[in-house]
Amino acid sequence: MRHYELLVILKPTLTDEENSSQVESLKELLDKNSALIEAIEDRGIRNLAYEIQKHKRGHYYVIYFKAPSSAISEIERVIRFNEEILKFMTIKYENKKEIAFWETLSSKVKKSSQETQEKAEQESQDEEKSQEEA
């Protein structure tokens, strides 16, 4: 299994629900092709360097995963048919230095996503307590 990073730029006109469904379909695609997803980072909406399909902005997602080399061509083939994806790029990490860098990137994303989940849970618990008191 090799280490990969998949950068996906979605159309900025999609709703949050549509964005999450696109990410879920990417997860399913990777799972079908025997990939192990390490982390998914939502980079948010950013300006594009140049206009793509009349869009000046795009919603960026980065997916860190491990997969066999043979699966990448199938993953990219399926992504090309998705009209909601403006651009995508797959990066392969090969030598020890690159793999170590990939591991630090994916661990940072995992930590930050866990922290945001913990904050959201804490906020929801605080809201429940305030509602009970009222």
N, C-alpha and C positions, 0 to 999 in steps of 0.2 A: 504494500500500500504506500502510495506516494502522498506528499503533502501538497495541498492546493489552496488557492484563494480565488474566489469568484466574486468579481465586482459586477453588480447589476444596477443599471439606471432605469428606473420606471418613469412613466409619464407623470408629470406633476398634477395632472387633472384628476387623478384617481382619488377616491375617498379613502379614509383610513381602513375601512372594511375591505375595499378592493385591494389595497396594498397588502394587508395581512393575508388575504386569500392568495395573492400572487406569491408571497413568501412561503405560504403553506404548500402551494403547488411545486415550488422549487425544492422544498424539503422532501416531498414525495418523490420527485424526479430523482433526487440524489439517493434516497433510500432504495428505489427500484434498481438503481445501478450499483448497489452494494457500497455506497459511500458512508463514511462515519462523520457526521457533522459535529465539529468541535464547538463552534461559536458562530453566532449571527449578529452582526453589528448594523444598527440603523444609523446611518450618517445624516439623515434628514434631507431636506430640499436644498439644493445648491445650484448656483449659476453654472451653466455649461460654457465651455470655452468657445463653442460655436453653435449655431442653431441646428437642431436635429428635428426633422419632421415638423417644422414651425414651432418648436418648443425651445425656449431660452433657458429653462430650468429643468431639473430632474431630481427624482427622489433616489438617493444612493443607498444601497445595501451591500455589505461585504459578508461573504460566507466563507468560513475557514473549515476545510474538511479534508479527510483522507480517503483516497479511492484508488482502485487499480487503474493503470494507465489506459487500458482498453475502454474504460467507461467514459472517459472525457469526450471522445468524439460523439458518442450517443447523446450525452448531456448537452453539448453545444448544438447538436443538430436539432434537438427538441426546443431549446431556448430560441433558436432562430425563427421558429414558427409563431412565437408568442408576440402578438402585436402590441401588447402593453409595455414591452421592454424596448427602450430606445437603443441602448448599447449594453454590451457585456464584455468582460475580459476575464480569461482564466490564466492564473499565474501558477507555475509549478516551482516548488522549492526543492532543490536537488542535493546540494552538498551540506555538510554538517553545519556550517555557519548559517546558511539560509534556513535550515530546519530549526535551528535554535532560535533564530529570529521569528520564524512562524509560530513557534511554541510560546514565545513571550507575547506576541501580538494576540494570539487566541486566548491566553490566560488573562491578559488585561481586559479583553472584551467580556470574558466570563465573569470576572470580578465586578466590573462596572454594571453588567446586567443583573447580577445578584444584588448589588447595592440598591439599584433602582427598584427591584422587586421588593426588597425589605422595606424601603421607604414607603412604597405604595401600600404594603400590608400594614405598616405602622399608621399611616394616615387613615386607612379604612377602619382600623381598630379605634383610633382616636375619635372618628366621626360616630362610630357606634356608641362609644361611651358618652359622648356629648348628647346624642339623641336619647339615650337611656336616662340621663340626668334631667333632661327637659321634660 
